[in-house]
Structure formats: structure tokens, C-alpha cells
Amino acid sequence: MVLRAETRTRARALQLLYAWDVQGRPPMDQVVRGMLRGHPQWRPAIERAAEVARAVAAGVEQLDRRIADAVDNWRLQRVGVIEQNILRLGLHELDEATVPPKVAITEAVQLAHWFAGPKAPAFINGVLDGLAHRAGRL
């Protein structure tokens, strides 16, 4: 399967955010260096992904507050680390408005299909759809 460059960027950004989160949130540059040590072939594609991951990490508290408000009957701490980071990445992309909202949501759902459990895609879709409606983007 051949992935579009933007899709690869999102997947790499998610991988960086996951590593950042499970490593105790060290400086993102440290996470990027570690990722490149393990996957030097990613160097050409990692710059944009690192830029996105840095932006998400910088706004994580505000993103988490908004996600927590949108997650009905769940505490954000009960949501898996992968799912939390997919939601953060998707909400960041909705906020940036560089792609249509439906594209941001569809891409986040695709990440959930690839990286998360079987119930995650519907959960991600519902939360991001609700956030997009609250923001007046849908």
C-alpha cells in the first residue's frame, strides 16, 4: 500500500507523540533523535512529523481539557495512550484548519484502524466529530 506523504506524516507524528508520552514527556527533540537512531530511513519524512508532534506536545494541556469535556461518560485517563494521542493530533489538525474537517477526522480514524483497538475508530470519530461541531467546523 502506498501512503500519501500527509498520511505518513500523521502516522510518524503519532509515533513520536506515543513515544513522548510513554517516556514521561521528555523534550521532543530527544524523542526525535531516538526515533531516528532506530529508523534512520525515516529522516527525510520526520521533519514535518516532528513539527506537528512538537505543536501537539506544546498544547497538550489545552487539547486534553477540550477532549475531556467532549468525552461523554469517560475520564480521559481511562482512554488508552494511543487513542489519547490520536485525539490530540486530530483536534490539533481541526484547530489548524489546513485541511477540511472531514479529512482531519477521516485521517484520525484511519490512524485508529492501524494503531489502536477495534472499538477505537468509532470512538475517535465520535469525539472528533463532536469537537468539530462545537467549534463550528461541521
DOZAMI-122658 format. One record per residue (C-alpha): x, y, z; residue in three letters. Coordinates in pm, whole numbers, padded with zeros to 5 digits, always signed. Layout:
<recs>
XYZALA;...
</recs>
This chain:
<recs>
+00000+00000+00000MET;+00134+00341-00097VAL;+00051+00615+00152LEU;+00023+00982+00074ARG;+00300+01194+00226ALA;+00049+01368+00455GLU;-00077+01034+00587THR;+00280+00917+00654ARG;+00345+01245+00836THR;+00043+01190+01061ARG;+00148+00832+01136ALA;+00504+00939+01222ARG;+00374+01228+01435ALA;+00154+00980+01623LEU;+00451+00750+01679GLN;+00655+01044+01812LEU;+00372+01151+02043LEU;+00327+00798+02173TYR;+00700+00766+02244ALA;+00698+01111+02407TRP;+00405+01018+02629ASP;+00529+00676+02742VAL;+00881+00808+02805GLN;+00750+01064+03053GLY;+00730+01358+02810ARG;+01097+01443+02758PRO;+01191+01721+02513PRO;+01054+01626+02172MET;+01397+01669+02010ASP;+01522+01386+02233GLN;+01235+01163+02115VAL;+01305+01252+01751VAL;+01675+01162+01790ARG;+01581+00830+01948GLY;+01334+00754+01669MET;+01595+00831+01406LEU;+01851+00607+01578ARG;+01609+00318+01540GLY;+01481+00417+01195HIS;+01742+00625+01006PRO;+01548+00572+00681GLN;+01274+00797+00822TRP;+01499+01107+00825ARG;+01352+01262+00506PRO;+00994+01233+00634ALA;+01047+01302+01003ILE;+01089+01682+00995GLU;+00724+01768+00926ARG;+00609+01494+01165ALA;+00836+01633+01437ALA;+00699+01983+01376GLU;+00343+01854+01419VAL;+00434+01648+01727ALA;+00606+01949+01887ARG;+00296+02163+01831ALA;+00067+01898+01983VAL;+00301+01846+02280ALA;+00321+02223+02340ALA;-00058+02248+02358GLY;-00129+01918+02530VAL;-00294+02062+02843GLU;-00541+02273+02646GLN;-00609+01992+02398LEU;-00667+01745+02684ASP;-00912+01981+02857ARG;-01118+02012+02541ARG;-01109+01639+02473ILE;-01204+01560+02834ALA;-01504+01792+02801ASP;-01613+01612+02484ALA;-01572+01254+02608VAL;-01911+01162+02750ASP;-01908+00925+03046ASN;-01531+00874+03030TRP;-01236+01017+03216ARG;-00956+01097+02974LEU;-00718+00896+03194GLN;-00920+00582+03108ARG;-00863+00633+02736VAL;-00558+00448+02602GLY;-00236+00636+02530VAL;-00260+00572+02155ILE;-00620+00689+02144GLU;-00540+00999+02351GLN;-00265+01092+02108ASN;-00481+01028+01802ILE;-00744+01259+01955LEU;-00481+01525+02032ARG;-00342+01503+01681LEU;-00689+01516+01523GLY;-00801+01811+01736LEU;-00478+01996+01661HIS;-00543+01943+01292GLU;-00903+02063+01328LEU;-00774+02376+01503ASP;-00509+02443+01239GLU;-00775+02425+00965ALA;-00518+02344+00697THR;-00736+02057+00573VAL;-01114+02024+00569PRO;-01256+01894+00900PRO;-01380+01572+00741LYS;-01027+01499+00618VAL;-00880+01556+00965ALA;-01139+01324+01119ILE;-01105+01057+00849THR;-00726+01055+00884GLU;-00753+01022+01263ALA;-00996+00733+01222VAL;-00752+00568+00981GLN;-00474+00600+01241LEU;-00706+00433+01492ALA;-00763+00144+01249HIS;-00387+00096+01214TRP;-00263+00159+01567PHE;-00549+00113+01815ALA;-00807-00144+01920GLY;-01117-00248+01725PRO;-01352-00006+01908LYS;-01117+00291+01873ALA;-01213+00408+01520PRO;-01578+00468+01615ALA;-01475+00632+01943PHE;-01224+00862+01769ILE;-01480+00950+01502ASN;-01748+01036+01758GLY;-01524+01251+01977VAL;-01365+01446+01690LEU;-01699+01491+01515ASP;-01841+01636+01836GLY;-01542+01866+01879LEU;-01568+01983+01518ALA;-01939+02061+01565HIS;-01870+02251+01890ARG;-01607+02457+01709ALA;-01847+02531+01423GLY;-01627+02347+01173ARG;-01902+02100+01070LEU;
</recs>
